[in-house]
Amino acid sequence: MQLSLDRTLNQFVIDGTPAQGSRRWECLVLATLIQGQHRTATTACGAAVLNSTLAEHGQKVPLTRKQWSLVWKSIDGMFTAAGRPQALALRLQHAPRKATVGPWWWQTQPGDAIKLTGVAALSRDFPLPGLSIDSNAESEAAICARLLFGQSFISEGQLDNALGALSDEQAWRWSTPELHALIQLRKVEVHALKRDFPAARDCLQIAEQLICQAEVAEVYLGPTLTLLRHRIDYAEDATVAHQRILAALSPQVRMPPGTGLREADARTRGLMFNLLALCERRWIEQHASRQPQTQLLAHAKAAMQLWSAALFCFFSSNQHEHVQNMCANIGYLHQRLCDLGVVGSPADALDWYALAQAWHNRFDLPDNSVWEYIFIGDFWLGRQDVRDLMQEPDALGTWAGRHPGTLHFYEFSLQRAEEIGDPRQTAHAALNMWRFCRAGGSFASIRDAKAKLESVLDTYPGLRELLVAEGYSPPRRR
């Protein structure tokens, strides 16, 4: 059969006979099955993937069962009008009694020649993943804390406690649809570890329904859901499932990422979101005295949304160290908003710093950066209200890390910065230690901090100008 599909115009040419689609998506649907190499029942394409593809090209809500029925009926009508109904029946396949719900596949026949042309307009406003539906710093911090409990229970093998934390509907009531889907996938993993496969599949079904309804969830979690389904089959009975899994996944091994199923490299995208958020914060710092508060708050909101998206990426890929770093960066955003008089309170910053410390301690993460210590030390040294907050009994009960009210905090920060070898971190750590010691430390500690600061500033002359440009006042040389 000679078949040409123009996805832009939604036009077919079937063995030389032209046909026009009447329901907008006929060409794109068939092109997705063909281009994605959905050729057999084991590599079939589900409604979630097709709905996600349509959403990418402007379809705002997933098609209903009735709408899918009309799409397939329209395609059948075009092939019938071209005198080729049997040609379509031979190639377009679906699961038994699943004509309107899928999955579907296109079984290419010997001698077929298929040409795909045109590209439908892509959606230019693809949503960011996020944690809370209101993007509120307080609710997102609470969600981050709940995720800490759930994930740490999984890591420690406390599976019943993990299920308890993940099943607390009240805790997740403000979560985004994609986070709800992620929570269900985490529960799938826990049930599978407990070898409760019926419960695992129930959670998998809930996750699939959520992913079908949220385009962003399908991109970030769709491949995970597909893989989990195969992992459950293998864990339940590898002797029976291994052949089926090989048949389903082997064709995908040689396919480029994103072919047939859109997927995101969560770690790389999370790092991209983080970089953009850092730039938003820098914009606020540079324009705080020249722009109206509405503009500054708009950039602060953008930064928070980007960091929320980054957190989602790192939660979904179990990148605990990056989660800690994002919590510290969010804390520093609120710290700078306070310092610049834009908005916020020191308590918001301290909540996020406490979360960063909690993730660090719970997962025994390495101290391969001391920016968190630099941020917190600078906050403590520069504001009396921060010192007052951190002396309150509630704060002392929740703060899980070294305390910036002790010389050891600054000594550790400086020593670790020197071990890491980053001159900028070393300069900041030495400056913070010098400031702390001036307020009540020993003369020996003051001299040591100043000597190390002067040494790194002499070795890297541009650092002094950078510190001054950032608003710091390093001590003058004698």
C-alpha positions in Angstrom: 0.0 0.0 0.0 1.1 3.5 -0.8 0.2 5.9 2.0 1.0 9.6 2.5 0.1 11.5 5.6 0.3 15.3 5.8 0.1 16.1 9.5 -0.1 19.9 8.9 -3.2 19.7 6.6 -4.5 16.5 8.1 -4.7 15.0 4.6 -4.3 11.4 3.4 -3.3 10.0 0.0 -4.3 6.3 0.0 -2.9 4.4 -3.0 -3.3 7.6 -5.1 -6.7 8.6 -3.7 -6.8 11.8 -1.6 -8.8 12.0 1.6 -9.3 14.8 4.1 -9.6 14.2 7.9 -12.6 15.7 9.5 -11.7 15.4 13.2 -8.3 17.3 13.2 -6.1 14.5 14.5 -6.5 11.5 12.1 -3.1 12.0 10.4 -1.2 12.8 13.6 -2.6 9.7 15.4 -1.6 7.3 12.7 1.8 9.1 12.2 2.5 8.6 15.9 1.8 4.9 15.7 4.0 4.5 12.6 6.8 6.9 13.5 7.0 5.5 17.1 7.4 2.0 15.7 4.3 0.7 17.7 4.2 -2.4 15.5 3.0 -5.2 17.8 0.9 -5.9 20.8 4.0 -5.8 23.0 5.0 -2.4 21.7 1.5 -0.9 21.4 0.8 2.7 22.1 -1.6 3.5 24.9 -4.1 6.4 25.1 -1.9 8.2 27.6 0.9 8.6 25.0 -1.5 9.6 22.2 -3.3 12.1 24.4 0.0 13.5 25.4 1.1 13.9 21.8 -2.2 15.6 20.9 -1.8 17.9 23.9 1.7 18.8 22.7 0.0 20.0 19.5 -2.8 22.0 21.0 -5.4 19.6 22.3 -6.2 21.0 25.7 -7.9 18.0 27.4 -7.5 14.3 26.8 -9.9 12.7 24.3 -12.8 10.8 25.8 -13.7 7.3 24.8 -16.4 8.6 22.6 -14.0 11.0 20.9 -11.5 8.3 20.2 -14.3 6.2 18.7 -15.1 9.1 16.3 -11.4 9.4 15.3 -11.1 5.8 14.4 -14.5 5.8 12.7 -13.3 8.8 10.6 -10.1 7.0 9.6 -12.1 3.9 8.7 -14.4 6.0 6.6 -11.5 7.5 4.6 -10.0 4.2 3.8 -13.5 2.8 2.9 -14.1 5.8 0.5 -10.7 5.1 -1.1 -11.8 1.5 -1.6 -9.2 0.1 0.9 -11.1 -0.9 4.0 -9.4 -4.3 4.3 -6.0 -2.6 4.0 -6.7 -0.6 7.1 -8.2 -3.6 9.0 -5.0 -5.5 8.3 -2.7 -2.8 9.6 -4.5 -0.9 12.4 -4.7 -3.2 15.4 -5.9 -2.9 19.0 -6.2 -5.0 22.1 -9.2 -7.4 22.1 -12.4 -5.5 22.8 -10.4 -2.3 23.3 -11.1 -0.5 20.0 -11.9 2.8 21.8 -9.5 2.6 24.7 -6.4 1.0 23.3 -3.6 0.2 23.2 -3.2 0.4 19.4 -0.5 -0.5 16.9 0.2 -0.3 13.2 1.3 -3.6 11.7 3.2 -2.7 8.6 2.8 -5.1 5.7 5.4 -6.2 3.0 5.6 -3.7 0.2 4.2 -0.8 2.2 5.6 2.7 1.3 4.6 5.3 3.9 5.5 9.0 3.6 5.1 11.4 6.5 5.0 15.1 5.8 4.1 18.3 7.7 4.3 18.9 11.4 1.4 20.2 13.4 2.1 23.4 15.4 3.7 22.6 18.7 2.4 23.8 22.0 4.7 26.7 23.2 3.5 26.8 26.7 4.6 23.4 28.1 4.0 23.5 31.9 6.7 23.1 34.5 6.4 20.3 37.0 5.8 21.4 40.5 5.1 20.4 44.1 2.1 22.4 45.3 -0.8 23.7 43.4 -0.5 27.2 45.0 3.3 27.5 44.7 3.3 28.7 48.3 6.7 28.6 50.1 5.2 27.2 53.3 3.1 24.5 51.6 6.0 23.4 49.4 8.3 23.2 52.5 5.7 21.0 54.2 5.5 18.7 51.1 9.3 18.6 50.9 9.4 17.5 54.6 6.8 14.8 54.0 8.8 13.5 51.0 11.9 13.4 53.3 10.1 11.1 55.6 8.6 8.8 52.9 11.9 8.5 51.0 14.0 8.0 54.0 11.7 5.2 55.2 12.1 3.5 51.8 15.9 3.9 51.9 16.1 2.4 55.4 13.8 -0.5 54.6 11.0 0.6 56.9 8.4 -0.3 54.3 5.2 -0.1 56.5 6.3 3.3 57.8 7.0 4.3 54.2 3.5 3.3 53.1 2.0 5.2 56.1 3.8 8.4 55.1 3.0 8.0 51.4 -0.7 7.2 52.1 -1.4 10.2 54.3 -3.9 12.0 52.0 -4.0 15.0 54.3 -0.3 15.6 53.8 -0.6 15.6 50.1 -3.8 17.6 49.7 -2.1 20.6 48.1 0.1 18.5 45.8 0.1 18.9 42.0 -1.3 16.1 39.8 2.2 15.1 38.8 3.3 14.9 42.4 0.3 12.7 43.2 1.3 10.5 40.4 4.9 10.3 41.7 3.6 9.4 45.2 1.6 6.5 43.6 4.7 5.3 41.8 6.7 5.3 45.0 3.9 3.2 46.6 4.1 0.8 43.7 7.8 0.3 44.5 7.1 -0.3 48.2 4.3 -2.7 47.6 6.5 -4.6 45.1 9.3 -4.8 47.8 6.7 -6.3 50.1 5.6 -8.7 47.3 2.1 -7.4 47.5 1.7 -7.3 43.7 -2.1 -6.7 43.6 -1.7 -3.6 45.7 1.2 -2.5 43.5 -0.9 -2.9 40.4 -3.7 -0.9 42.0 -1.4 2.0 42.7 0.0 1.6 39.2 -3.5 2.0 37.7 -4.1 5.1 39.8 -0.8 6.5 38.7 -1.6 5.8 35.0 -5.0 7.6 35.3 -3.3 10.6 36.8 -0.6 10.6 34.2 -3.2 10.4 31.4 -4.8 13.6 32.8 -1.6 15.7 33.1 0.7 16.3 30.2 3.7 17.2 32.3 3.3 14.0 34.4 3.4 11.9 31.2 6.6 13.4 30.1 8.4 13.2 33.4 6.9 9.9 34.7 5.5 8.0 31.7 8.7 6.1 31.1 9.0 5.3 34.8 5.4 3.9 34.9 6.1 1.7 31.8 9.3 0.3 33.4 7.7 -0.3 36.8 5.0 -2.4 35.1 7.6 -4.7 33.7 9.6 -4.7 36.9 6.5 -5.9 38.8 6.0 -8.7 36.3 9.6 -9.8 36.6 9.6 -9.6 40.4 6.4 -11.7 40.6 7.5 -14.5 38.3 10.7 -13.9 36.2 10.5 -17.4 34.7 7.2 -16.5 33.0 7.7 -12.8 32.4 11.2 -12.5 31.0 10.4 -13.4 27.4 7.5 -11.0 27.3 9.7 -8.2 28.8 12.4 -8.9 26.3 9.9 -8.7 23.4 8.5 -5.4 24.8 11.7 -3.6 25.7 14.3 -4.9 23.3 13.1 -2.7 20.3 13.3 0.4 22.5 17.0 -0.2 23.4 18.1 0.8 19.9 15.6 3.7 19.6 16.7 7.3 20.4 15.3 8.7 23.7 11.9 10.2 23.3 11.0 8.2 20.2 7.4 7.1 20.5 7.2 8.1 24.1 8.2 11.6 25.2 10.6 11.6 28.1 12.6 14.0 30.1 16.2 13.6 31.4 15.1 14.6 34.9 18.5 15.3 36.3 19.7 17.5 33.4 16.4 19.4 33.2 16.5 19.9 37.0 19.9 21.4 36.8 18.7 23.7 33.9 15.8 24.8 36.1 18.2 25.5 38.9 20.5 27.6 36.7 17.6 29.7 35.5 16.3 30.2 39.0 19.8 31.4 40.1 19.7 33.9 37.3 16.2 35.2 38.4 17.6 35.7 41.9 20.6 37.7 40.5 18.1 39.8 38.5 16.3 40.7 41.7 19.6 41.6 43.4 20.7 43.9 40.6 17.3 45.6 40.2 16.0 45.8 43.8 16.6 49.5 44.1 15.4 50.5 40.6 12.3 48.4 39.9 8.8 48.4 41.5 8.0 45.7 44.0 5.5 44.1 41.6 8.4 43.4 39.1 10.7 42.0 41.8 7.9 39.8 43.2 7.2 38.5 39.6 10.9 37.4 39.3 10.8 35.9 42.8 7.7 33.9 41.8 9.4 32.7 38.6 12.5 31.6 40.6 10.3 29.7 43.1 8.5 28.0 40.3 11.8 27.0 38.7 13.2 25.6 41.9 9.9 23.7 42.6 10.3 22.2 39.1 13.9 21.3 39.9 12.9 19.7 43.2 10.3 17.6 41.4 12.9 16.4 38.9 15.3 15.5 41.7 12.6 13.8 43.8 11.5 11.7 40.8 15.1 10.6 40.1 16.2 10.1 43.8 18.9 12.8 43.5 19.1 13.5 47.3 22.2 15.6 47.1 20.6 17.9 44.5 17.4 18.1 46.7 19.5 19.4 49.5 21.1 22.0 47.3 17.8 23.2 46.0 16.5 23.6 49.5 19.5 25.7 50.4 19.1 27.8 47.2 15.4 28.4 48.1 16.5 29.4 51.6 19.0 31.9 50.1 16.3 33.3 47.8 14.1 34.1 50.8 17.2 35.4 52.7 18.0 37.9 49.9 14.4 38.9 49.6 14.5 39.8 53.3 17.8 41.6 53.1 16.7 43.6 50.1 13.4 44.6 51.8 11.3 43.0 49.0 9.1 40.6 50.9 9.3 37.5 53.1 10.4 36.7 56.6 13.6 35.2 58.1 11.5 32.2 59.2 10.8 31.2 55.6 14.5 31.1 54.8 15.3 29.2 58.0 12.6 26.6 57.3 14.3 25.8 53.9 17.8 25.8 55.4 16.5 23.4 58.1 15.1 21.2 55.3 18.5 21.3 53.6 20.2 20.2 56.8 17.6 17.5 57.4 18.1 16.0 53.9 21.9 16.1 54.4 21.8 14.3 57.7 19.1 11.7 56.8 20.9 10.5 53.8 24.4 11.0 55.1 25.3 13.2 52.1 28.9 14.5 51.6 29.9 18.0 52.4 31.2 18.7 48.9 30.2 22.3 49.0 30.0 24.8 51.8 27.7 27.4 50.2 24.9 26.3 52.6 27.2 27.2 55.5 28.2 30.5 53.9 24.5 31.4 53.3 23.4 30.6 56.9 26.5 32.2 58.5 25.9 35.4 56.5 22.3 35.4 57.6 23.1 34.9 61.2 25.9 37.5 61.2 23.8 40.1 59.4 20.5 40.1 61.2 19.5 40.2 64.9 16.0 38.8 64.1 17.6 35.7 62.7 19.7 35.2 65.8 16.6 35.7 67.9 14.7 33.1 65.9 17.4 30.5 66.1 17.6 30.9 69.9 13.9 30.1 70.3 13.2 26.6 71.8 11.2 25.5 68.7 14.1 26.4 66.4 16.6 24.6 68.5 14.4 21.5 68.4 14.2 21.4 64.6 17.6 22.6 63.5 19.5 19.5 62.6 22.9 20.8 61.6 25.9 22.8 63.0 24.7 26.0 64.6 26.0 29.4 63.3 26.2 30.7 66.9 29.3 28.6 67.5 32.9 29.2 66.3 33.1 25.5 65.2 30.5 26.3 62.5 32.8 28.8 60.8 36.0 26.8 61.4 34.4 23.7 59.8 33.2 25.8 56.9 36.6 27.3 56.2 38.5 24.1 56.6 36.1 22.3 54.2 36.2 25.1 51.7 40.0 24.9 51.6 39.8 21.1 51.2 37.4 21.5 48.3 39.7 24.1 46.7 37.1 26.6 45.5 38.7 30.0 46.1 35.4 31.8 46.1 33.9 29.5 48.8 37.2 29.9 50.8 37.0 33.7 50.6 33.4 33.8 51.8 34.0 31.2 54.6 37.1 33.1 55.8 35.2 36.4 55.7 32.3 34.9 57.7 34.7 33.5 60.3 36.5 36.9 60.6 33.1 38.7 61.1 32.0 36.1 63.7 35.3 36.4 65.6 35.3 40.2 65.6 32.0 40.0 67.5 33.5 37.9 70.4 36.0 35.3 69.3 39.6 34.9 70.3 42.4 37.1 68.8 44.1 34.0 67.4 40.9 33.0 65.5 40.6 36.6 64.2 44.2 36.6 62.9 43.8 33.1 61.4 40.6 34.0 59.5 42.1 37.3 58.3 45.3 35.7 57.2 43.5 33.0 55.2 41.2 35.6 53.6 44.1 37.8 52.6 46.0 34.8 51.2 43.1 33.8 48.9 42.4 37.4 47.8 46.1 37.9 47.0 46.2 34.7 45.0 43.0 35.5 43.1 43.0 39.3 42.7 39.5 39.5 41.1 37.9 38.0 44.2 38.1 41.2 46.2 36.3 43.2 43.5 33.7 40.4 43.3 33.1 40.5 47.1 32.7 44.3 47.0 30.3 44.1 44.0 28.2 41.6 46.0 27.9 44.0 48.9 30.5 42.7 51.2 33.3 44.7 53.0 36.4 42.6 53.4 39.0 43.9 55.9 41.6 46.2 54.5 45.2 45.1 54.4 47.5 46.9 56.9 
